[in-house]
Amino acid sequence: MGLFKRMFGVVWRDIVSAGWYKGAFEAAKSHINAGQELCELGRYGEAIAEFTKAAAADPYWPLCYGLRAQAYCELGEYDAAVADYSRAIEIEPDNPYHYDDLAEVYEMRGDYDSAIAEYTRAIRLGKDSDFFYWVRGLAYAEKKDYGSALADYTMAIKLNPKDPDYYCCRGEAYDEIEEHCKAIADFDRAIELASEKAAYFHARGQAYHSMGDLDKAVADLKRSLEIEYNEDVMALLHR
């Protein structure tokens, strides 16, 4: 999620103005650029070697470890990715997105409890908290803990009432516990905020279907298809 942009915040220390440090930074940047080019080609093993050289040149730049962690994830080497994201956190503990990155690796491994713990650490830092409440809610939903998911989605909405995804996710959680009217109200709000998002019409159509209102369900599913073709939606319409 925007790793390059987020992690480019170098941990500038008192020695940053020293000539030798500038040289180390430039060397690390060169290896990072080479590694990114290799990632674009799908050559992740070689990219890891470049990011390792970058970290050797400038061991206090979190980006070196974050990019290497991404490459490890592409190869399914999640333990190595966890170690690298943990190193980024050691260097820059006040950056909540490092915890977010680590949480995502835990989710890839199906370890939602550990992911939730990392999202909680991110929330405590107080920056972009609406986003972190939302993603923690998603992790709770994966565990089918819809009560906790609803609480987090509601907090995200309270902090940022203009994000339609928050309403859609809360609506889906309501739908899972068969509170369809509340679900539809949230889908309505999501559509008000972003009327050209196919997923919102799809979700509302399913909620209407669950309520037995087939006409409205069909109308929403057709509208979803008009915006973006989806085989799952087509299958629903032909049941």
Secondary structure, DSSP 8 states (H G I E B T S, - for coil): --HHHHHT-----GGGGSHHHHHHHHHHHHHHHHHHHHHHTT-HHHHHHHHHHHHHH-TT-HHHHHHHHHHHHHTT-HHHHHHHHHHHHHH-TT-HHHHHHHHHHHHHTT-HHHHHHHHHHHHHTTSSHHHHHHHHHHHHHHTT-HHHHHHHHHHHHHH-TT-HHHHHHHHHHHHHTT-HHHHHHHHHHHHHH-TT-HHHHHHHHHHHHHHT-HHHHHHHHHHHHHHS--HHHHHHHT-
